[in-house]
Amino acid sequence: MSMWLYDEMNEMEDYQNYQKEVRLLEREYLEIRILLRDAEADYRKEPESEYLEAKVKYLQKRLKGLEGLAARLAADHPLEISLFAPPHG
């Protein structure tokens, strides 16, 4: 076994499966953030629109749900380093 995660990460099946799941979750998170950004801009243009208000609230709720499901989305450091890398030192 190598000392560094980056030397063996292509050989580790668990790590590859984790990466696939994370990419799907990150893609969904990014899509929701983009939709929310656009919906908020539209809502600022039409603040009387009930549809846009509901859309913004719905997207904010979905975003918070994803952040609750995977706190790593708001983390400063990638979680996979902590999970799969040997301790430093």
Steps between C-alpha positions, in 0.01 A plus 500: 500500500626840408544782746287744300136482394573650160733211410227235534169678459444361149531145635262538796148390403340653810661832426386493137141418603509782753628741235215407262238560768660828600511623141128428454415680822723796414347524154148511648613758757653719230190475278277603790727794586489620140122467486471681833726782382289548188173474692614759753600738221159456336326547834687827558366620165144390584461504879121470477517162324375223729635237261855634518478536878391137531773389260769679702373351827485151347854521361633637830336209681655247260839664538481486880390138477805409292727690736346310792541172317860570404666759720812453290347730238567794727828365644834676454694178436409192293362226726658221295844607620393437860332170415757335277836660566740361763571731791760762428830475680 
